[in-house]
Amino acid sequence: MKTKRTFTNGILVGVIGMLVVMLTMSATKPATAVVATYQFYDLQDTQGLIFNTVTGELKFETIREKPLQEAVELRVNGYESDKFPINLKVANTHSEAD
């Protein structure tokens, strides 16, 4: 009789334990990955493009007053000619002081 009672209590504790574990697992949700809603593209002039990945909306915003400087004139000592200045193309130079 005592063995039957211990067995019944063991089964009952096991079932209740499994229910508690299942309730705990369902109550806590795993962290979901955060997806960026907006993407920004610099158009290398005075504007930038803001793209909403959820709605597909495109929006142009002014991000600077002057466009990025693209060419620099360089004068070399001993090379005195206004007809053929040496021009260098410099990528991504931005000066706030200008």
N, C-alpha and C positions, 0 to 999 in steps of 0.2 A: 504494500500500500504506500509506504514511504517513497519507494522508488518511482511509482507512478506519479506521485505528487511532485517530486523533484524534476522528473522529465517534463511534466506539464508546465511547471514554472520556467524551465529552461527554454522550452519552445515559445512561451509567451514573452519572455525577455528578448529572445532572438527576433521575434516578429516586431515587437515595439522598437527595438534597436534599429532594425532595417527601415522602419517607417521614419524614425528620427533622422537617419542618415539621408534618406530620400528627400525629406522635407527640407533639410539643410542645403542639399545640393540644388534643389529647385529654387530656393529662396535667393541664393547668391548667383548673380548672372556674371558670366565671364566678361572681361573688358573687351569692348569692340574697338576696332581700329578707327581712328579719326581720319576722315577724308577731307582734304582741303576743299572748301567751297569756292574759293577764288584763286585764280592764277594771274600773275602779273607779267607783262612783257614790255620791256623798255624798247621803244622804237628809235632810239638813238638821236632823237631830235628833242623838241620841247614836250612831246606827249608820250604817254604810256598807255598800254591797252590792258584793261581789267576784264577778265573772262570769268563769268559765273558758270562753274561746271555743272550746277544743278539745273538751272533754267536755260543755259545756253546764251545768256545775254552778254553782249559786248558793249564796253563803255570806254570811251577815250577820256583821259584825264590829263590836264596840264601838270607836269611834274617839275619843270624848270623853266626859267624865263628865257634863257638863251640856249640854242642848240649846242650839242657837244662839239668841241673844236676838232676838225678833221684834218686840216692841213696846216703845216708850219713852214714859213719861209726862212731859209737859212742862208746867211751871207758868210762866205769863206774869205779870210784875209788873203789878198793877192789875186782874188778873182773878182774883178770890178767890171761887171756887165749887167746892165739893166735888161738886156734883151733875153738873157737865159738865166733867170734865177733858179737856184736849186730848191726844189720843193720836195719835202718828205711827207709821206702820208703816215700819220700817227693814229693808231686805233685806240679808242676808248680813253681819250684825255678829257678831263672835266676840271674846269677851274672856276670856283665860286667867286674869286677875286676879280675876274674880268667884268 
